[in-house]
Structures are given as C-alpha cells and as structure tokens.
Amino acid sequence: MNRAEYKEWNQKAVSGEVKDEENPVFIFYHDVSSEFLSQIAKGEINLQELAKRQLEARGLDIEGNWVGFGKEIS
C-alpha cells in the first residue's frame, strides 16, 4: 500500500465507508510491537503466508468461506 492508498483508506474510515475491522489501515493498531512492525517492513515476515495460516486456523479457505478445520491453503 502506498501513501496515497493509505490516505484513501483513512478517508474511508472517517466517512464511514468501510468498517474499521475491514480497513487495512487499522491492521496494526492494537498489540503489535515496533519490533514486529520492523520485521514486516524489512521483509523478514511474510504477511501473505501469515494470513493464510490464520485463515486455516479459523477453518476458512482463501476466499474466507468455511471449509472446516485441518484444510491447508497453499
């Protein structure tokens, strides 16, 4: 996300166009250390893979549909 996109998402938050929990601008607002953010910024942590593992842990597929626990996303 570039700076312009970040500003657009912030404006959507202000105008109420998108829920906070669906706004990527707010993904790191709570309980995320500066060290962790630094690791992400340096490419040491792959957020796409992390998101896939989180979906799996919730029993969801790549589209966010319920598929049951134990299904892997490649």
Protein Blocks (a to p, Z undefined) as FASTA:
>chain_A
ZZklmmmmmmmmmnopacfklmmklmmmgopafklmmmmmnopacfklmmmmmmmmnopa
fkopaebehiacZZ
